Amino acid sequence: MRGLTLLTATILTFGYGFAAQAAMTVDRAETYRRVAGTVETTAPAPAADAQRVWYGGMLAPITVEVTAEPKCTLI
C-alpha cells in the first residue's frame, strides 16, 4: 500500500510541475507578443541620428596633441 501511495504522489507531483511549466510558457509567449506590438521598428533618419544625445549629454570633441620629441628612447 505504501508503494501505491508513493507512486501516486510522484505522478501527481510531476503532473503539477508540467502544468506549471506549461502555464508559464504560455504566459511568457503572451507577454512577448504583447510587448512586440508596442515596439517601434522604424529606423531613424541618418541626419536625426547625428543630433541624438545619449545618456545625459554630448561628449566633448577629442583633441590629440603630439610633440616632436620622443618620450621613450631605445639605446
N, C-alpha and C positions, 0 to 999 in steps of 0.2 A: 504494500500500500504506500510506503514511503517513496518508492521509486516512481509510482504513478504521479504522486504529488509533485515530486521534483521535476519530472518530465513536463507536466502541465505548467508549472511555474516558469520553466525555461522557455517553453514555446510562447507563453504569453509575454514574457519579457522581450524576446526577440520580435514578436509581433508589434508590441508597443513602440519599440525602438525604430522599427521600419516605418510605422505610421508617422512617428515624429519626424523622421528624416524626410519622408515624402512631403509632409506639410511644410517644412522649412524650405525645401527645394521649390515648391510651388510659390511660396511667399516671396522667395528671393527672385524668381523669374518674373513675378508680377511687379516687384519693385524696380527691376531693371527696365521692364517695358514701360512703366510709368515715368521713370526718370529720363529714359531715352527720348521720349516725346517732348520734353521740355528743353533739351539741349539744342542750342543754335548751332547748325553745322555749316553756315556760310563762312567763307574765308574773307578776312578783311582786305581792303584795298592796300596795295603796297605803299602808297603815299600816306595813308592814315596810320599804317604800322610804324612809320618812321617818327611820328609825333606822339606815339604812345608812351606814357610814363609808367614804369614798373616799380612796384614796391616802395612807394612813397617819395620818389624824386628821380631826377635825371642825374647821371653821373657827370662829373666834370671831365673835360677832354684830357686825354693822357698826353703829356709832353715828355719827350725823351731828350736828355741833354748828353752830348758826347764830348769828351775832352780829347785833345790831340795827343797827349802823352799817355803811354800805357801805365796802368797802375801795378801790373804784375810783370816782372821781367824774368826771363829764364837765362840763367848764367851757366 
